[in-house]
Amino acid sequence: MWFITPMRTILLIAAAALLIGAAPAKKLLTPNDIVAAAPASAWKTIPADDLMVMDLANGGRVVVQLAPAFAPVHVANIKALARGKYWDGATVYRVQDNYVAQWGLNESDKPWPSGVTAKPPAEYTRAVGGLAITPLGSPDPYAPGAGFADGWPVAYNAREGWADLTHCYGSVGVGRDLSPDTGTGGELYAVIGHGPRQLDRNIAVVGRVIDGIDKLSTLPRGTEALGFYKDKAQFVPIASIRIAADLPVGERPSYETMDTASASFAEYLKLRANRHDDFYIRPAGGVDLCNVQVPVRKKA
Amino acid sequence: MWFITPMRTILLIAAAALLIGAAPAKKLLTPNDIVAAAPASAWKTIPADDLMVMDLANGGRVVVQLAPAFAPVHVANIKALARGKYWDGATVYRVQDNYVAQWGLNESDKPWPSGVTAKPPAEYTRAVGGLAITPLGSPDPYAPGAGFADGWPVAYNAREGWADLTHCYGSVGVGRDLSPDTGTGGELYAVIGHGPRQLDRNIAVVGRVIDGIDKLSTLPRGTEALGFYKDKAQFVPIASIRIAADLPVGERPSYETMDTASASFAEYLKLRANRHDDFYIRPAGGVDLCNVQVPVRKKA
């Protein structure tokens, strides 16, 4: 039913119900049905200290879940930068179609706030040990293994002992100069196109946009090389970037993410790889990592 | 160098040149370097009869390359619809983030122009025989094989004998109702997010956007279910949809696509899977099909 209009859908469903009469056929579940039916135990609240709230001057809000278990020093830097109000006066200055939207101070000499590690380690992978991974169950072109750990899409190599957060739609990473630079966290980007996984293990991934990605994905594309805006007048001003835990209690947004070790997620994953609901004729029998977005929802 | 700003890049390159002195190191090529250096013989002009030119009323132009070798009846329909000016008065009426932008007449009872097959066959796959496929060289989660045929990304099953055009960023498909409906071609969508390959072999893919995808990807997202715009006032008017061959000679846009059987494309593909230029520390050693966009360029 993905490609038909609501009114026609309603009429078709009504017609189907009439045909079926008193003995309704078993409804074929969609991945969204699984999400809607998941018990409270299948959800985990995201700590307010791991939510970065970016308010654009135009009123749009973008919320990023940070991943301290994967890039602890970079994430600590991002929290220190937010707490030091480093990004006051920052902008979105680069938007490249099918790639990334990038923000920060762009070549500023503004000093780092206290608590910022100027040269973090290259947190591009972490030890696979200690992660409880739900395997994807399909081959991954980028690594021997792929799956989900504590709500995050990961690729891994058990033999070599590493795992990494992958570049999927919405993933947030740290801009850096050429190696050995690893980036501080002052310049961040969000993926707004097909997952550019060639960047995996080459850059620090620090989280993912969990709300408001459209405030970035709909921005005009920059016309300079790599999607940089040509004129400063095109830069999109950022009003503030704060950590949710630092906002007044009544103003804190709150979210929960599906537990990727839950039975609900296992069923969701299975259906993402095997769509057999009304619209689908041929289930794929497989799925790629970035095509299984871990469900996230806002809490009241 | 993807994440650094132009000025800093220039300074770094200048510094590197100074360090290297009179014996410059061998430059590590990027995929774009291969495209820039490809000889004329590596390019094929796209026939003007296979270019669909959509002009939005706001001045934006979107150009679609049609794929008659994969969905001949649907593509013939699209040409007949354009030639019959069926889409005069059409709109973009649905934009779903990380999924599709969809356009057409949306529930109109407007009669089909002459030459339109009202119920095309399900052109969701074609025979793999007759296609010269350059293999991707990496595993594909959706099919036993994946690669490139005559400029198109394809998945295939040699044993079962089928191949299909895949849903990658920019792919254009035909909206349809529930099966057995196959869609006529009157309602079309373009992918504006991570390739939704679960749709492969479930819907007719008829081409891909080769220019102006940003005119669709930057549109506001619809707030109704599946990204439909809530109010007709939000619909984005289309001024005209024409086939390039029908435009006056001086007004025809012209494009060429890299020959996916060429040595240049083989090198491009290899580098897409193994980035080892300045920015990259760890080449992936693999790549997914949709992350290898076949190069296309405008002809003067």
Interface residues (C-beta under 8 A of the other chain):
Chain A: M1 W2 F3 I4 T5 P6 M7 R8 L12 D97 N98 Q102 N106 E107 A122 Y124 S138 P139 D140 P141 Y142 C168 Y169 G170 G175 R176 D177 L178 S179 G183 E187 Y189 G193 H194 G195 P196 R197 Q198 L199 D200 R201 N202 I203 I213 D214 S217 T218 L219 P220 R221 E224 A225 L226 F228 R272 A273 R275 D278 F279 Y280 I281 R282 A284 G285 G286 V287 D288 C290 N291 Q293
Chain B: M1 W2 F3 I4 T5 P6 M7 R8 L12 D97 N98 Q102 N106 E107 A122 Y124 L136 S138 P139 D140 P141 Y142 C168 Y169 G170 G175 R176 D177 L178 S179 G183 E187 Y189 G193 H194 G195 P196 R197 Q198 L199 D200 R201 N202 I203 I213 D214 S217 T218 L219 P220 R221 E224 A225 L226 F228 R272 A273 R275 D278 F279 Y280 I281 R282 A284 G285 G286 V287 D288 C290 N291 Q293
